[in-house]
Amino acid sequence: MSREYSLSFLTVADVSPVEAVKIAAKCGYAAVGLRLLPAAPNEIDYPILNDSKVIKETRAALDDTGVRIADVEIVRITSGFEPNKYLQFLITAEQLGARHILVAGNDPEQSRLIHHFAQFCELSKQFGLSCDLEFMPWTNVKNLAQAEYIVNQSGQENAAILIDALHFDRSDSTLEQIKALDPKQLNYVQLCDGLAEYDPSDEGLIKIARSNRLVPGQGEIDLVGLIRALPKEIMLAAEVPNLVLAERPALERAEVNLQAMKQLVALAQLGTVTG
């Protein structure tokens, strides 16, 4: 099995789902990530969630190109979380052939978060979807150890952990912890880069995460070490929102990030062979 790559939503957030699929195909990505639900209260709803025409056109583009939907965004588990409110989200994800759901933990009471996460996993399983819990330092799931604990405590076979290179670097998580994970709990990993010096406040972390990430290999995160610590051949997804880079055409952004990821993989493999 050869390494596959995915084009995450935030890298080309300014284009339509159909265009994202076509760009991914032209560049050589195997999959894309799509956002179906807003990530923040000030964001508008995405038409693909309820617009049958957009869903049909996206499905046609997927069939025509052979590109798949790797993941769909974003479900936030809050204190008042009700899984059944996400039925339309799950139906649409299934129609698109999605495999994974990006889940964020936004409930300070961990036992309740685990309970709701388990409930959502049970519901999502009926639609053939995994629930991939992403740890982020400013959320209530702050590091890899906490994400692993929640996933394990949920007791659900479709519960997984999502590692984002930026959040991994900004949290008190280690490569040894990644190596010790059950490979079955990792479906894909999001790659980007960042500088060694940064604003550690929640506001600063969020600003970088949403608009100032760097192309993999252009910053100071140990991405080669990260790739070596991960299960062999796991899908790598380019998630690189950057305001300066956004001035360039979406196709160019996608190409730059794909080639950057491939170069890092080559470096990681070289170290494995010669080491």
N, C-alpha and C positions, 0 to 999 in steps of 0.2 A: 504493500500500500504506500503510495507516494504522499508527500505532504500536501495538504490543501490549505487554501487561504480564503478569508472572507473579508468583504468590504463593509465595515460597520457603518451604521447610519450617520453618525456625527462627522465622518470624514467628508461626506458629500450630502450634507443635510439640506442643501439648497436645491436639490433636484428631485423630480418626481420618482415614485417607486419604479415605474417602467424604465425611466432613464437610468436609474441606479443599476437595475438589472442589466441593461444593455452595456453600460460602462464596465461593469464587472466582467461581462463576457468578453468584451473587446480587449481588456487588459490581461485576462487569464485567471481571474478569481473563480473559485468553485462555487462561492456562495455570497450572499449579502445579508446584512442585518437591516430590519425595517422598524421604524417607530410607529406604533399604532395608537399609543396613548401619550398625552403630554407628560413631560418630565417635571414641569413646574406649573404652578397655578396661572401664571401669566401667558402660557403657551396656548395656542388655539388647538382645537381638536384636529386630528389628521383624518382627511376624508376617506382614506383606505379602510377605516374601521367600519363604516356604514354605507359607503357608496359602492353599490354593486357593479357599476361600470368600471370604477378604478380597480376593484378586486378582479374583475374579469380580464381587464387589460394587463394587469400585473401577472395573473396566472398564465395568460397567453405568452407574455414575454419570457416567463420562466420556462415554459414548454418549448418555445422556439430556440432558446439559447442553451438550455441544459443547466443553467445556473439554479441553485437551490436557495431557499431561505434558511439561513443558519439559526438566526435568533430574531425574536420580536421584543420590543420594548413598550413600556416599562411598567411593571407592577410594583407598587410601593405598599408594603405591609405596615399599616398604621394600627393604632390602638383600637380603632373602630372598624377594622377590616372585615368585609363580608365577601367571601369567595364568589357567591352567586351573582354578584354585581358585575363580574368579569366574564359572564357567559358569552356575550357578543364578541369580546376580545378573543376568547378561546375558539369560538366558531370560525372567526375570520382567520386566525392563525392556522387552524386545521385546513381551511379551504386553500390557503397559500402553500400548504405543505411544510410549514415551519417545524423545526425540531426542538428549539429551546426557548425558554422565556427568561428574560433578564429580570431578576427580582431584587428589590432593595429593602432593607430592614429599617423601618422608621418607627419602631415602638420601643420605648425605654424599658418596658417590662419584658424581660427575656422569655419567661415562661409563657406568656401570652403570645409573644412573637412566634415561638416554636409551635404553639398550638395552631395558630392561624396559618403558618407556613405549611404545616403538615396537612391541614384541611385543603389548602390550595393545591398542594401536590396531588392529593387524592383526586380532586376535580380535574386537574390538568392531565392526569394519566389517562382519563377517558378519551382525551383528544390526541393522545400520542405525543405529548409534550413533556419535556423535563423542565424543572424549575431550578434555575441557576442563580444562587444567592451571591450577589456581588458585595464584597466588603469595601467600605469607603470610610476613611478616618472621621468624617464629619457626620456620619449616620450612626445608628445604634448597633450596627455591625461593623466594628472598626478595624478588625484585622483578620488574618487568616485563621488563627486559632479559634476565634469566636465563630466565624463562619462554619468551620469544620464541626464545632460542637453543636451548633444549631441543626446542621444537616444530619448529623449522626442521631441527635435526639429526636428528630422528626420521624425516624423509622421508615422513611419512604424510599423506595428503590429508584424513583425518578428525581430525587433531591440531589442537587449538585452544587459545586462551588465554582464561582466565576472569579478568576484572577485577572485583574487589570494591572498592567505593569506600573502605571503611575501610582495607583493606590497601594500596591504592594511596596513600592519604594518609599512612600510617605507614611507607612504604618510600621509598627514594630513586628514585622513578619520576616521570616528568614527562608533562605533557599533550602536549608535542612528540613524545615517544616513542609515545604513543597515536595521534597523527595520522599517524605514519610507518608504522604497522602495515598489513599486508595485511588489508583488510576481511574476506576469506574466513576469516581465523583468529579471528574474533570472532563468536560465536553469540548470546550474551546477556551482560548485565552486571548485577551485584548492587548495589543502591543502599541506603544507610543514611547516617546522619550521625554526627558525633562532635565532641568538644570539641578546641580547639587545644592545651590542656594535658592531658597524660596520662602515665601511668607507662610508660616505654619498655622496661621489662624484659619478658622473654618472658611471665612470669606475669601482668604487668599487661596486656599486649596481648591475651593469651588471655581474661582475665576480661572485658574490654570487648567483645571479639568475640563471646563466647558469651552475655553476659547484660546488657550495658549500652550497646547501640547506641541511637542516637537516630533518631526519625522524619526522613526526608529533609527538609531545609530548617530543622530545628530546632537544628542545630549550626553548626560553623564550617568544614566541608569545602567546598571550591569545587565543588559539584555542578553548578552551571550551566555552569561551565567544562568540567567533565568531560563533560557531555552534549553540549556543542558540539564537543568533540574526537572524539567517537565517530562511527562510521558512521551515516548518517541512518537513522532508523526502527528501529535495533537494539532488540531486546526488552529491556526493563528489568524486573528482578526485585526485589521488596521483600524484603530479608533484614534484619529488625529485631528480634532477640531483646532484650527489655528486661524486667527483673524487675518494674518498676513498671507498665509497660504491660501485662504479662501478667495483671494483676489485672482488666483489662477484658475483656469478652467477645471471643472470637476474631473474630467478625464485625465488631465495632467496630474492632479492631486492623487488620484487612484493609482496611476502608473508609478509615480514617485514612491509611494508608500509600499506598493507590492515589491518593487525592486529592492527597496531598503530591507524589507523583511527577509527576502531571499538571500541577500548578502549576509545578514546576521545568522541565518540558518547555516549557510556555508561555513562561516567562521566557527560556529558552535560544533559542527560536524568535524571540521579540521582538527579542532582541539581534542575531540573524542578519539579520533583516529591516531593522532600523533602522541596523545597523552597516555 
